[in-house]
Amino acid sequence: KCNNDNVRLSPEYVIHTMFVSNYVGIVFARTLHYQFYCWYFYSLPMLLWLTSFGSSSSTDEFFKVVLLLLANVLAVAGVEFAFNVFPATELSSAVLQLS
């Protein structure tokens, strides 16, 4: 039986679904090519924003906000470092997985 209800998906839901799909592909890829980075780079700020580490966190405490912002910056810096090391090393691969 077909469901004929009209469901409107929000733009945030669509972009979140696409970016999370891309993230899962990056995490479970056997090899990472540098071309993947050009897709992944633009999704990082949005993914971090939508996670509990992002600015949308409900906490109002200054220390926690600063700590979460620092974690976001370190995550982006770790990904940048990992993709700029050629050829890949054990360290760059570990940094990428941790980021």
PAZATOR-142179 format. One line per 2 residues: their letters; for each residue y, z, x of N, C-alpha, C, O. Coordinates in nm, 4 decimals. Atoms other than C-alpha are relative to their C-alpha. Layout:
PAZATOR-142179
a	Y/Z/X/Y/Z/X/Y/Z/X/Y/Z/X; ...;
end
This chain:
PAZATOR-142179
kc	-0.1174/0.0000/0.0844/0.0000/0.0000/0.0000/0.1234/0.0000/0.0888/0.1302/0.0737/0.1871; -0.1225/0.0151/-0.0785/0.3396/-0.0950/0.1333/0.1076/0.0957/-0.0514/0.1277/0.1098/-0.1720;
nn	-0.1098/-0.0888/0.0361/0.6240/0.1535/0.1376/0.1276/-0.0828/-0.0052/0.1715/-0.1362/0.0967; -0.1183/0.0839/0.0172/0.9285/-0.0238/-0.0011/0.1301/0.0768/0.0127/0.2363/0.0218/-0.0165;
dn	-0.1230/-0.0766/-0.0171/1.1767/0.2542/0.0710/0.0801/-0.0582/0.1146/0.0268/-0.0878/0.2215; -0.0878/0.0483/-0.1059/1.4735/0.1321/0.2671/0.0371/0.1177/0.0900/0.0956/0.2159/0.0443;
vr	-0.0292/-0.1052/-0.0966/1.5060/0.3442/0.5787/0.0999/-0.0562/0.0996/0.0761/-0.1587/0.1635; -0.1019/0.0435/-0.0952/1.8197/0.3138/0.7850/-0.0122/0.0857/0.1252/-0.0022/0.2083/0.1197;
ls	0.0101/-0.0701/-0.1275/1.7758/0.4037/1.1493/0.1379/0.0064/0.0633/0.2108/-0.0928/0.0663; -0.1300/-0.0147/-0.0641/2.0782/0.5407/1.3266/-0.0025/-0.0691/0.1368/-0.1087/-0.0818/0.1978;
pe	-0.0050/0.0601/-0.1342/2.1963/0.3672/1.6453/-0.0476/0.0963/0.1083/-0.1104/0.0545/0.2056; 0.0440/-0.0987/-0.0986/2.1345/0.6910/1.8355/-0.1525/0.0081/0.0053/-0.2111/0.0192/0.1131;
yv	0.1455/-0.0051/0.0057/1.7731/0.6987/1.7188/-0.0614/-0.1221/0.0688/-0.1586/-0.1096/0.1433; 0.0530/0.1234/-0.0584/1.7150/0.3367/1.8208/0.0146/0.0025/0.1523/-0.0806/-0.0278/0.2241;
ih	-0.0223/0.0004/-0.1451/1.8690/0.3744/2.1668/-0.0825/0.1098/0.0669/-0.1344/0.0902/0.1768; 0.0824/-0.1075/-0.0548/1.6920/0.7059/2.2233/-0.1452/-0.0437/0.0112/-0.2102/-0.0169/0.1123;
tm	0.1382/0.0478/-0.0020/1.3570/0.5475/2.1342/-0.0210/-0.1015/0.1118/-0.1222/-0.0970/0.1816; 0.0115/0.1010/-0.1053/1.4191/0.2540/2.3683/0.0057/0.0633/0.1387/-0.0730/0.0278/0.2264;
fv	-0.0152/-0.0623/-0.1312/1.5322/0.4725/2.6583/-0.1181/0.0900/0.0340/-0.1606/0.0948/0.1494; 0.1165/-0.0840/-0.0260/1.2443/0.7174/2.6203/-0.1210/-0.0875/0.0319/-0.2015/-0.0519/0.1180;
sn	0.1088/0.0932/-0.0307/1.0005/0.4243/2.6157/0.0107/-0.0499/0.1438/-0.0893/-0.0581/0.2150; -0.0229/0.0444/-0.1372/1.1540/0.2973/2.9382/-0.0315/0.1125/0.0984/-0.0917/0.0888/0.2032;
yv	0.0277/-0.1151/-0.0853/1.1356/0.6470/3.0881/-0.1505/0.0218/0.0164/-0.1978/0.0458/0.1275; 0.1455/-0.0169/-0.0068/0.7656/0.6775/3.0036/-0.0608/-0.1084/0.0891/-0.1523/-0.0810/0.1667;
gi	0.0480/0.1077/-0.0864/0.7068/0.3400/3.1680/0.0257/0.0274/0.1467/-0.0595/-0.0009/0.2309; -0.0337/-0.0336/-0.1391/0.8825/0.4555/3.4856/-0.0908/0.1119/0.0509/-0.1419/0.1052/0.1627;
vf	0.0796/-0.1157/-0.0435/0.6926/0.7849/3.4979/-0.1446/-0.0384/0.0281/-0.2034/0.0101/0.1248; 0.1421/0.0305/-0.0138/0.3475/0.6298/3.4571/-0.0286/-0.1333/0.0688/-0.1427/-0.1795/0.0682;
ar	0.0214/0.1267/-0.0699/0.3980/0.3081/3.6544/-0.0790/0.0238/0.1281/-0.0582/0.1230/0.1979; 0.0763/-0.0107/-0.1256/0.1524/0.2507/3.9376/0.0880/-0.0280/0.1202/0.0766/0.0385/0.2232;
tl	-0.0953/0.0316/-0.1060/0.4220/0.0944/4.1510/0.1370/-0.0159/-0.0634/0.1484/-0.0564/-0.1791; -0.1363/0.0150/0.0501/0.7970/0.0948/4.1120/0.0704/-0.1083/0.0798/0.0814/-0.1004/0.2022;
hy	-0.0771/0.1055/-0.0631/0.9904/-0.2171/4.1858/0.1477/0.0323/-0.0185/0.1869/0.0973/-0.1154; -0.1421/-0.0321/0.0049/1.3588/-0.1977/4.2538/0.0691/-0.0615/-0.1210/0.1766/-0.0160/-0.1599;
qf	-0.0566/0.0584/0.1207/1.4250/-0.4198/3.9520/-0.0044/0.0993/-0.1158/0.0792/0.0927/-0.2059; 0.0085/-0.1004/0.1064/1.3160/-0.1285/3.7310/0.1234/0.0898/0.0005/0.1672/0.1377/-0.1041;
yc	-0.1137/-0.0899/-0.0120/1.6074/0.0727/3.8610/0.1194/-0.0515/-0.0782/0.1948/0.0282/-0.1342; -0.1153/0.0530/0.0735/1.8614/-0.1634/3.7041/-0.0140/0.0249/-0.1499/0.0869/0.0309/-0.2201;
wy	0.0181/-0.0371/0.1412/1.7074/-0.0869/3.3624/0.0176/0.1499/-0.0165/0.0828/0.1965/-0.1099; 0.0072/-0.1446/0.0107/1.6590/0.2819/3.4271/0.1341/0.0671/0.0263/0.1654/0.1696/-0.0342;
fy	-0.1277/-0.0602/-0.0405/1.9988/0.3525/3.5825/0.0919/0.0237/-0.1189/0.1518/0.1307/-0.1298; -0.0936/-0.0112/0.1117/2.1965/0.2911/3.2639/-0.0493/0.0934/-0.1092/0.0298/0.1396/-0.1914;
sl	0.0523/-0.0901/0.1028/1.9666/0.5028/3.0498/0.0081/0.1470/0.0416/0.0009/0.2353/-0.0439; -0.0001/-0.1385/-0.0473/1.9896/0.8156/3.2670/0.1067/0.0880/-0.0642/0.0730/0.1962/-0.1123;
pm	-0.0996/-0.0900/0.0614/2.3230/0.9531/3.1380/-0.0318/0.0324/-0.1458/-0.0161/0.1466/-0.1891; 0.0323/-0.0239/0.1408/2.2147/0.9102/2.7764/-0.1217/0.0912/-0.0144/-0.1221/0.1808/-0.0988;
ll	0.1176/-0.0859/0.0065/1.8722/1.0653/2.8372/0.0349/0.1443/0.0357/-0.0128/0.2375/-0.0290; -0.0403/-0.1353/-0.0379/2.0289/1.3633/3.0117/0.0866/0.0637/-0.1079/0.0765/0.1838/-0.1329;
wl	-0.0864/-0.0503/0.1060/2.2859/1.3982/2.7346/-0.0827/0.0487/-0.1190/-0.0483/0.1486/-0.1821; 0.0814/-0.0316/0.1169/2.0133/1.4079/2.4685/-0.1022/0.1103/0.0243/-0.1627/0.1603/-0.0706;
ts	0.0965/-0.1055/-0.0299/1.7946/1.6619/2.6477/0.0681/0.1354/-0.0040/0.1898/0.1444/-0.0207; -0.0574/-0.1346/-0.0016/1.8433/2.0342/2.6602/0.0840/0.0238/0.1247/0.1588/0.1214/0.1317;
fg	-0.0817/-0.0124/-0.1200/1.9971/1.9820/3.0031/0.1363/-0.0658/-0.0160/0.2192/-0.0571/0.0746; -0.1229/0.0744/0.0193/2.2813/1.7765/2.8553/0.1126/0.0839/-0.0566/0.0957/0.2026/-0.0843;
ss	-0.1187/-0.0689/0.0504/2.6275/1.8664/2.7314/-0.0143/0.0396/-0.1461/0.0648/0.1197/-0.1959; 0.0183/-0.0339/0.1403/2.4961/1.8858/2.3759/-0.0694/0.1348/-0.0187/-0.0967/0.1760/-0.1315;
ss	0.0640/-0.1311/0.0080/2.3348/2.2189/2.4581/0.0873/0.0953/-0.0808/0.2100/0.0875/-0.0743; -0.0748/-0.0878/0.0894/2.4360/2.4901/2.2133/0.0613/0.1210/0.0711/0.1309/0.2004/0.0078;
td	-0.0524/-0.1158/-0.0717/2.5257/2.7416/2.4829/0.1497/-0.0158/0.0270/0.1985/-0.1261/0.0518; -0.1438/0.0007/-0.0266/2.8900/2.8362/2.5313/0.0346/0.0761/0.1270/0.1515/0.0851/0.1645;
ef	-0.0267/-0.0763/-0.1198/2.8526/3.0418/2.8426/0.0344/-0.0938/0.1149/-0.0365/-0.1911/0.1406; -0.0505/0.0861/-0.1063/3.0463/2.8923/3.1318/-0.1026/-0.0208/0.1098/-0.1221/-0.1337/0.1548;
fk	0.0959/0.0097/-0.1102/2.7826/2.9667/3.3955/-0.1153/-0.0933/-0.0354/-0.1561/-0.1763/0.0459; 0.1113/0.0852/0.0411/2.5042/2.8020/3.1984/0.0414/-0.1453/-0.0113/-0.0350/-0.2349/0.0247;
vv	-0.0488/0.1368/0.0118/2.7151/2.4957/3.1254/0.0151/-0.0633/0.1378/-0.0230/-0.1786/0.1582; -0.0167/0.0513/-0.1366/2.8019/2.4559/3.4934/-0.1366/-0.0243/0.0641/-0.1560/-0.1255/0.1314;
ll	0.1339/0.0150/-0.0562/2.4377/2.5074/3.5937/-0.0704/-0.1238/-0.0574/-0.1346/-0.1989/0.0160; 0.0620/0.1168/0.0632/2.3177/2.2468/3.3439/0.0654/-0.1295/0.0458/-0.0028/-0.2302/0.0650;
ll	-0.0696/0.1184/-0.0514/2.5832/2.0006/3.4585/-0.0455/-0.0306/0.1421/-0.0665/-0.1468/0.1768; 0.0485/0.0180/-0.1372/2.4739/2.0537/3.8189/-0.1415/-0.0579/-0.0001/-0.1729/-0.1444/0.0816;
an	0.1366/0.0535/0.0099/2.1105/1.9890/3.7182/0.0030/-0.1487/-0.0372/-0.0769/-0.2270/0.0141; -0.0130/0.1413/0.0371/2.2176/1.6602/3.5556/0.0431/-0.0843/0.1190/-0.0127/-0.1913/0.1434;
vl	-0.0494/0.0742/-0.1166/2.4084/1.5494/3.8646/-0.1091/-0.0109/0.1060/-0.1254/-0.1167/0.1669; 0.1091/0.0041/-0.0981/2.1163/1.6411/4.0913/-0.1111/-0.0955/-0.0433/-0.1718/-0.1617/0.0408;
av	0.1020/0.0932/0.0490/1.8765/1.4450/3.8702/0.0409/-0.1438/0.0264/-0.0405/-0.2238/0.0725; -0.0480/0.1363/-0.0249/2.0904/1.1313/3.8931/0.0027/-0.0281/0.1498/-0.0354/-0.1371/0.1926;
ag	-0.0034/0.0182/-0.1454/2.1408/1.1813/4.2683/-0.1408/-0.0163/0.0563/-0.1614/-0.0955/0.1483; 0.1380/0.0133/-0.0459/1.7654/1.2250/4.3171/-0.0568/-0.1380/-0.0288/-0.1246/-0.1963/0.0558;
ve	0.0467/0.1345/0.0337/1.6889/0.9005/4.1367/0.0687/-0.1038/0.0885/0.0046/-0.1981/0.1351; -0.0742/0.0921/-0.0868/1.9600/0.7214/4.3349/-0.0587/0.0018/0.1411/-0.0796/-0.1038/0.2008;
fa	0.0588/-0.0116/-0.1333/1.8161/0.8530/4.6623/-0.1365/-0.0685/0.0054/-0.1651/-0.1453/0.0972; 0.1376/0.0501/-0.0019/1.4590/0.7633/4.5704/-0.0057/-0.1522/-0.0018/-0.0887/-0.2121/0.0665;
fn	0.0039/0.1459/0.0083/1.5365/0.4031/4.4832/0.0722/-0.0686/0.1154/0.0566/-0.1892/0.1343; -0.0698/0.0605/-0.1131/1.7568/0.3480/4.7888/-0.0744/0.0170/0.1316/-0.0261/-0.0287/0.2352;
vf	0.0830/-0.0118/-0.1203/1.4842/0.4406/5.0394/-0.0987/-0.1154/0.0001/-0.1781/-0.1314/-0.0926; 0.0944/0.1123/-0.0124/1.2974/0.1331/5.1571/-0.0567/-0.0013/0.1391/0.0200/0.0076/0.2350;
pa	0.1039/-0.0068/0.1021/1.0088/0.1282/5.2104/-0.0136/0.1427/-0.0519/0.0338/0.2372/0.0111; 0.0159/-0.1310/0.0618/0.9161/0.4164/4.9848/-0.0790/0.0926/0.0912/-0.1725/0.0510/0.1596;
te	0.0688/-0.1025/-0.0786/0.8077/0.7359/5.1538/-0.0559/0.1056/-0.0952/-0.0286/0.1041/-0.2153; 0.0523/-0.1091/0.0832/0.6217/1.0411/5.0312/0.1143/0.0837/-0.0563/0.1102/0.1270/-0.1715;
ls	-0.1146/-0.0789/0.0442/0.9534/1.2260/5.0140/0.0741/-0.0703/-0.1130/0.1051/-0.0075/-0.2142; -0.0747/0.0701/0.1040/1.1311/0.9573/4.8120/-0.0793/-0.0070/-0.1304/-0.0213/0.0016/-0.2386;
sa	0.0839/0.0011/0.1204/0.8375/0.9339/4.5707/-0.0018/0.1362/-0.0677/0.0033/0.1448/-0.1904; -0.0008/-0.1351/0.0574/0.8294/1.3115/4.5250/0.1347/0.0312/-0.0639/0.1399/0.0928/-0.1704;
vl	-0.1333/-0.0230/0.0567/1.2060/1.3238/4.4683/0.0146/-0.0743/-0.1316/0.0721/-0.0215/-0.2267; -0.0065/0.0776/0.1240/1.1762/1.0509/4.2064/-0.0783/0.0679/-0.1112/-0.0307/0.0750/-0.2245;
ql	0.0803/-0.0680/0.1017/0.8997/1.2364/4.0233/0.0661/0.1300/-0.0453/0.0583/0.1647/-0.1632; -0.0662/-0.1239/0.0371/1.0959/1.5619/4.0309/0.1297/-0.0239/-0.0766/0.1706/0.0581/-0.1588;
s	-0.1261/0.0305/0.0695/1.4146/1.3957/3.9123/-0.0279/-0.0402/-0.1408/0.0648/-0.0699/-0.2161;
end
